[in-house]
Amino acid sequence: MYVFVYGSLKKGFCNHPLIEGSEFICETHTKESYAMLDLHRFPGVIKDKKISIIYGEVYDPEDTVLEQLDIFEGSWYTRENVELDAGFPAQMYFLKRIPEKPGYSRIINEGIWTEKQHME
């Protein structure tokens, strides 16, 4: 099962070691538009707002790695199927709800989590 990652799990970002041993498939983006939110140290994506396509990377993790990712993503996220521009589906983590903290709902209109945001 492929996993599409768009934030701190991407290559070069702080949480990439969690998925680093998995086979890298490609860089791509979602076919559908969603809303990417800036949660300060990492992003989150919600399904019910159609703002932009989401850019990220696809990996083919072992089942044990997938279990670790589910634990890492915790109660904030749920993993669901999405169609990718690369021509195949993958699982992607969506926020279950928008955090209620002030400033946690800034939308990233471009759908790309960048190095600058990663360092903030």
HELIX and SHEET records of a PDB file:
HELIX    1   1 HIS A   16  LEU A   18  5                                   3    
HELIX    2   2 ASP A   63  GLU A   73  1                                  11    
HELIX    3   3 GLY A   74  TRP A   76  5                                   3    
HELIX    4   4 GLU A  115  MET A  119  1                                   5    
SHEET    1   A 5 GLU A  23  HIS A  29  0                                        
SHEET    2   A 5 TYR A  55  ASP A  60 -1                                        
SHEET    3   A 5 VAL A   3  VAL A   5 -1                                        
SHEET    4   A 5 PRO A  89  LEU A  95  1                                        
SHEET    5   A 5 TYR A  77  GLU A  83 -1                                        
SHEET    1   B 3 PRO A  43  ILE A  46  0                                        
SHEET    2   B 3 ALA A  35  ASP A  38 -1                                        
SHEET    3   B 3 ARG A 106  ILE A 107 -1                                        
END                                                                             
